[in-house]
Amino acid sequence: MSPALLNGSDATATNGLKKHQDGFGTRAIHVGSEPNPETGAVIPSISLSTTYKQDSVGKHKGFEYSRSGNPNRNALEETLASIETGGAFGLAFASGSSTTATVLQSLGPNAHIVSVNDVYGGTFRYMSKVAKINQGLETTFLDLENADDETILASFQENTKLIWIESPTNPTLRLIDIPHIVSLARSHPSNPLVLVDNTFLSPFYSSPLLQGADIVLHSLTKYVNGHSDVVMGALILPPRHAELAANLRFLQNAIGAVPSPYDSWLAQRGAKTLHLRMKAHGTNALEVARALQKSPYVEEVIYPGLTTHPKNELAYRSLSPHARKFVDAYLTSQSKAADSEEAFERIGFPYGGMISFRIRGGAVEADKFLTSTRLFTLAESLGGVESLAEHPARMTHGSIPEAERALLGIGDNLIRLSVGVEEVEDLVADIEQALEAAVGSSIKSSD
Ligand SMILES: Cc1ncc(COP(=O)(O)O)c(C=O)c1O
């Protein structure tokens, strides 16, 4: 089976037939995972060797030393370049954070970058506490969702080399208009690269490279691996960035923050079911979000698939082609009327597995909720098959100064859920009983 054919974009038409492009799930399962020509093994073997025999000096079968490349990491990188649609080059790293560090180091000394203001706490920490001191990197943190064009353009400097986007942002799930930011970047003499951290939506719901982004970053630890048993990260770049990809590959080897063959093998196995899991995460999250909306114990529900989200239209417009197909079929299946617009208005649509909500009350009620759930485990991280819940102000975003957190809307009553793929009725029942325990009982006792 040829990866070129499976990738579709490289396939050429023959015999006048329209060229066939393999869909997301087919590429996730087959690209980078061809049966072994020697043994016939359908699943790649794990190659633990750190070094590879050379027939004569410099003459080898493509591998020399495992930090520079090994069969499992190369196979995973091929899969990633194919499923992050619009990608051509994939590079895997030992964590999402070492991926961030490598990209920022590639900018050299005294560069300036513009970053979305509620970026992942660890990324904020690396930009402001490590890169700033070690390489003189200056970061302007901006509300890229609401800032007007003038403000954004005014933030660019001669040495602005990169714009860092996370969309949805974490944990308040605000959405950035990626094509618009790309057009602003292209219009400015500094012409910065646009990087999108696509961890929250995964390559299934969003394809930033098709929207003009230059680099996509993932913490593979989350949805791509999907089973909460690997820490890993990746970069994916489009075909026009061969030189940049080669530079980053040089740094991948020179810095050496690379994943093990076993972790690469696990992440590749996880990626094979990404499309199935993301559909289930999305439909489950939508139902949980709707249950939260109905609860008298909840002040606000933040889920971009709900029509109450201020950027709900943008969320729909920016779905990847494969997610749009899934969402439209879902809306049709839920529709009471002849067209699916009615379902869109009434129900909303699946848009990833992350929800944030403000519980009625404060830290006490949030704590009670988080210790009353049976299926949602109180834990950091996200994107695994199991549901998790956490308190951003004291957990994932605890490293952000309090005043800053307040500006970002990360208050004591904000709770973040990573909705898993368990049976949705069980998840809804769990949320309802935990809300009752956290808020219902305190209301009753104060009556
Ligand atoms: C959006 C986002 N980017 C990057 C990272 C860092 O990834 P890792 O934990 O794999 O180092 C995380 C981790 O939570 C994240 O949520």
The ligand as an SDF file (V2000), in Angstrom:
LIG
                    3D

 16 16  0  0  0  0  0  0  0  0999 V2000
   -2.4430   23.3160   25.1490 C   0  0  0  0  0  0  0  0  0  0  0  0
   -1.2130   22.6580   25.7080 C   0  0  0  0  0  0  0  0  0  0  0  0
   -0.0490   22.8190   25.0690 N   0  0  0  0  0  0  0  0  0  0  0  0
    1.0860   22.2490   25.5330 C   0  0  0  0  0  0  0  0  0  0  0  0
    1.0920   21.4920   26.6830 C   0  0  0  0  0  0  0  0  0  0  0  0
    2.3760   20.8840   27.1880 C   0  0  0  0  0  0  0  0  0  0  0  0
    2.4110   19.5270   26.8960 O   0  0  0  0  0  0  0  0  0  0  0  0
    3.1470   18.3950   27.7740 P   0  0  0  0  0  0  0  0  0  0  0  0
    2.4240   18.2860   29.0670 O   0  0  0  0  0  0  0  0  0  0  0  0
    3.0540   17.1840   26.9040 O   0  0  0  0  0  0  0  0  0  0  0  0
    4.5590   18.8530   27.9840 O   0  0  0  0  0  0  0  0  0  0  0  0
   -0.1100   21.2740   27.3620 C   0  0  0  0  0  0  0  0  0  0  0  0
   -0.1420   20.4500   28.5920 C   0  0  0  0  0  0  0  0  0  0  0  0
   -1.1030   20.4440   29.3450 O   0  0  0  0  0  0  0  0  0  0  0  0
   -1.2910   21.8830   26.8640 C   0  0  0  0  0  0  0  0  0  0  0  0
   -2.4810   21.7410   27.4910 O   0  0  0  0  0  0  0  0  0  0  0  0
  1  2  1  0
  2  3  1  0
  2 15  2  0
  3  4  2  0
  4  5  1  0
  5  6  1  0
  5 12  2  0
  6  7  1  0
  7  8  1  0
  8  9  2  0
  8 10  1  0
  8 11  1  0
 12 13  1  0
 12 15  1  0
 13 14  2  0
 15 16  1  0
M  END
$$$$
